[in-house]
Amino acid sequence: MNSADNTSDIWTVKRALDWTIGYLQRKGDENPRVSAEWLITEACGLSRIDLYLNPERPLDRGELDVLHDYVARRGTGEPLQYITGEAPFRYLTIKVRPGVLIPRPETEVLVSEALACLPAAAKREARWSEESSAKETEAIASWKARIEAAMAEAEQEDLAQAEAEDGDPARNDAERDSGAADPSDPSDPDDPSSDTSLTSGNEGAGEPSDPSPAASLESSDEGAGMSPYFLVADVCTGSGCIACSIASERPDTRVIAVDVSDEAVALARQNVADLHLDERIKVLQGDLGSPIPKRFLGRFSLVVSNPPYVPTRVLADVPQEVSAFEPALALDGGADGLDVFRRLAPWAHRALKAGGSFVCELHEEHLEDAASIALECGFASAKTVNDLAGRPRVLVCRR
């Protein structure tokens, strides 16, 4: 395919699909059809089924140019998600870009386990009292009485108008309208329905004006207000996919997401803003839990993390599209993949309240070692959970 092809040379969906599959196959793509379908649907704004329901649909010049760029990049091994700029994750579409780890399906298992560790969502009940009930009844009765009085007055005016042979109907109608009182609001003015959610989100890429970057999360304390929130820390947040999933699926959580990478922090903040989760998530920059103020320690219900955990020796064997394009900082976990975990586990234990959970994604070969480290840090229990392929992947620790 050449973007400079003669415009009279029509490229249909089927022709573009067949050509792209063949090209990517020659370039060594492991799943050339899947890649071709993904690229064409993105370049042309089609669904996958459209490719086969409308195979003779022609591609216009703009679509061909975009597809040509996509195919050339894929031919070098660049991940599809970086090319299209987004990746599906649970119920969300997450923006991705080079320099930040692409969300993986196995990390969805991590989120499922993390959500399962949170206490059941509290049932929200309407506030009610005898006093407010009496006020509402009184207001409704007053409203009805005023309406009935207005109607009676209108009837009297109608009778007077009928008896007056020289009356002005238009003037009398206006008088009736002006005499009818507006009904009062029957709602209870004393019903406190204050919103205890975060009052400030991620203002662009900056921090809130308070000297403490997580100051707006104070309302997350379960002892504050009538509607408690469960405080969650997402350490090594990357694109923010974990934090966004937890906050969107459990509105009764408030998440502090942390990453050391400039690129990751910027992208996580963008995803938080695009998904309208600014009031539930704060994204901070720093090493592990260090940017989280000490006053929050001992108040978290959940600490979740997908840290760098690939053993260094294993990195030599990962697919080229991972090793050549995704950041080593988000992958390399040291000799046994537990370098970051060894530093994170003690902090997680200090950060959690009694009964809280630490849930972490790790390499399948070293979960048992990680469980031993967690128990040495003081956790009461540590169990492993398999990923979608049946391999040990997630460590769940209870404080």
N, C-alpha and C positions, 0 to 999 in steps of 0.2 A: 504494500500500500504506500502510495506517495501522495502527500498533501498537494503536490503540484500537478497531479493527474489532470487531464483534460476534463473540463466540467461536463462535457457531453458523455463521458464515460461514467455511467450510473453505477453507483455502489448501493446495492440493496442490503438489508439486514442480513440475509442469508449469505450473500457474497462476502460481506465484511466478517461475519462470524467464521465462515470456512477459512478465509485467508488468515485471520488472527490465530485460529487454532493451529493451523499448519506452521505459522511463523514461530509461535511460542513453543511448539513441540520441537522444532529445530534448535531453539535456544536452550532446550533442556528443562523447560517448565514441567514440574511433576504432574500438574493438573491443568493442561492447556485449555480444555473446554471450560472448566470452571472459571479460569482466569479470563478467557475471552468473553464469556457471558457477563461477568462482573464488569469488565471494562466497557463493553458496548452499552449495557444498561445505564451505566453512569454517564457515559459520553452523550447518550441520546435521550436521557430522561425516560427510559422505558422500564417496565417490569420484566422479570425473567420470562414470564409466560408470553409477553408481547413478542419476544424474539421468534417464537414458534407459531404464534397465531397470525402474525403479520410479516412473514419472511420477505415479502416483496416490497416492503416499505423502503423508499429511498432515503439515504442519508444526505442531508444538505452539506454545503461546504464547511460551515462552522462545526458541525458534528464530526465530519471527517478529520478536520484539523485537530480537534481535541482527542479523538480516538488515535490518530497517528502519534501524538505526543505520549498518550497513555501506553500504547503498545511498545514504543521505543524504550520507555522507562522500564516496563515490565520485562522486556528482553534482556536488560542488564541484571535482572534479579531483584529489583526494588519491590518491596512488599506492596500488595494491592492496597492495603489500608493507607499507606503513605501517599500513594498515587491519587486515590479518591478523596483523601483527607478525613475519613471517618471510619468508624468500626461499630458494629452492633455489639451491645453488651447488656445482657438481661433484657429489660424492657426499654432501654435507652439507646440512642445513637450518640456515640461519643466522638468528638473531634480528636484526630491524631495528627501528628506531624513528626518529621525526622528530629531525632534528639530525645524523644520520649518513647518509652516502651509501649508497644501495641498491646491492648487488652487481649487476654487469652481466654478461651472457653473454660479452662480449668479454674481460672480465678472466679468464675461465676459460682463454682462450688464453694470457694472460700467465703463469698458473700452469703450464700445460703446458710452455711454453718454459723457465720457471725450473727445473722438475723435470728437464727434459732436460739442463740445464747441470750438474747435480750428478753427481759421480762415481757409477759403478754401485754399488749397495748391496753391501757385503761379505757373502760367505757366512759364516754362523756355523757353526763347527765345534766339536764337543765336545772339551774338554781331555782329554788322555789321556797316560799315561806308563807305563813298565814298572813303576814302583814302585806306582802306584795300581792297576794291573791285578793285580799280585801280592797286594796287600792285599785286593782284592775276592775273588780266588780263595780266599785263606786264610779270609776271613770266611764264604764260602759253604760251604767244607769243614767249618769248625767248626760251623756251623749244622746241617748234615746229620748230623754225628757226634753232636751233642747230641740230635737228634730220634731217631736210631737207638737211642741209649742209653736214652732215656726209654721207647721202645717195648719194648725188651728187658726193662726193669725192670717194665713193666706186665704183660708175659707171665708173668714169674716170679710176680708177685702173683696173677695169675689161677690159676696152677697151685696155689699155696699155698691159695687160697680153696677150690678144688675139693676138696682133700684134707681141709680142716678142716670137719667136719660141723657145728660150732657157730659158723662164721664169720659176720661181719656184712657182707653185700654192700654196704650203703650206706656203711659205714665204709671198706671197702677201696676203693670207687670214689673216695671223697674223698682217700684217701692217694695213689691213682694220679694224680689231678688235681694234687695239691700237689707231686708228684715230677717232673712234666713241666716242663722248663725252657722259658722264653720264648725264641724264636729271636732272635738278635741282628740288628741292622740291617746288611745286607750292603753298604750304600752306602759310598762312599769318603768318610771324614770330612775328608780333606785336599784335596778337590777345591774350589778357589776359584771360586765362582760369584757374586762380588760384583756388585751392581747399581750401575753408574756413571751412572745417570740422575740427573736433577735431584732433589735431596732436598727442595726446597721449591717450591711453585707460587705462584699468586696467592691469597694469603690474603684473601679478600674483595676489597676495593678497595685494600688497603694493600700496602706493600712488605715484603720480608723484613727480619729484624732486623739483618742485616749492614749496616754503613754504606754499602756499595756495593749499589745496587739490583739489579745483575745478578750478585751474588756466587755464586748457586747455579748459574750457568752455567759455572763454572770447569771442570767435568768435560767440557764440550763440546770442550776443546782436543784435537785429534787426537793429541797426544803423550801424553795422560793415559790410563792404564789400558789394558786389553786390548781394549776395544770402543770405537773412535773414533766420535765424532759429528761431523757436518758442521755448522758454525755458520752460521746464516742471519740476516740482518737484513731485516725487513719495515718499511720506512719509509713513513709516511702510511698506517697500517694500517686506519683507519676501523673497520668492523665486526669486523675480524680475520679476514675470510673467506680472505684469502690465506695468512696465517700458519697458520690452522687446517687448511687444505687441505694445505699442504706438510707440516706436522707429522703429520697423520693418514695421508698417503700415503707418507711416508718417515719411519718411526719412528727412523731413524738420524740425524735432524736435531735440532738444538736452535735455537729461533727467538727472537730478541729483536724484539718488535714495538713500534713507536713511533708516537705521534700527539700533536699539540699540543692537540687538542680534548678538553675534559673529558668531553663526551658520548660521543665515540668511544672514549676510553680505558675508560670505565665499561662500554660495550657490548661492546668487545673482550674485556675481562676476564670478562664474563658468558658470552660464547660459548665462551671457553677453558674455563671451569669446567663449563658444561653439556655440553660435548663430551669432558670428562674428559682434557683435554690440559694440565693444570696443570704436569705434570712436564716437558713439552717446550717450553712457551712462557712467556716473561716479557713482560708488557706494561708499557711505561714511558711516561711523559708528558714531552714536550719538543719542541723545534723540530728537525725532521729527525734527524740522528744525534747531536745534542748530549748527550742523557741517557745514551748508551752509554759506559761507562768507556773511557778511552784505552788501557788494557791489552789491550782486545779488537781494537784496530786492527791490521790485517795478519794477522788470524786467520780472517776470514770466507771461506767458500767461495762464498757467494752473497749479493748484495744485491738485493732485489726491491722495486719501488715502483709504486704507482698514485697519483701525486701529482695535485694540481690542474693540469690541462693545457688546459682549454678557453680559447681566445683570448677576450679580453673582448668583442670585437665580435661573436663567434659566440654569446655568451650571450643576446644579444637575440633570437636566432632559435630557441632551444631550446624544446621543448614547454612549455606552461604548467604541466603537472603536475611538470616538473623545476624550472623557474625559481621557481615559487611555493612549492614544498614542500621541495626538497632544499637543503642548506646551500651558499651561494656559496663559503664558505671551502674546500670540498672540490672546487670546480669551476673557479673563476677562476684561470687560469694567467698572467694578464698579457697584454700586447699580442700576443705571438706564442705564448702558452701555455707558454713555457719559463722563466718567472721562477724557479720552484721547481727545475726541472731544472738550471739553471745553478749553483745552490748545492749541489745534491745530488751531482752527478757528481764533483766533486773529493773530497768526503768518501767516496764509494763507492770511488774509486780507492785512497785511503789505507786504507780498512777491509778491502779484499780481500787475500788472499794471492796469490802468483803463480799464474796459471792460473785464478783465480776469475772469476766472472761477475756483471755488473750488468745486470739485466733490468727494463725500465721501460715502462709503458704511456703513450702520448703521442698528441697530435692528429695526424691523418693528413697535414695540410698542412705540418708542421714537423719530420718525422722526419729528413730529410736535414740540417737545421740542427743537430738534436740529435746526430746522428752526428759532425758536425764538432766540436762542443763536447767530446764524449767523447774523440775522438782527441787534441784539444789538451790534455786533462787527463792524457794518458799511456796511455790504453787502446790495446792492440795492434790491436784490430779492433772494428768496429761494423757490425751488419747489421740490416735491418728485416724484420719478419714481418707478414703480413696477418692481419686478424681474420676472423671467421666470414662477414662480408659481402664479403670480398675487398679490404678497404681497409687500407692500411698502418697498423699500430696499435702494434706492440711493437718496441722497440729492444733488441737483445742485444749487449752489449759484453763482450769478454774482456780481462782484465788481462795 
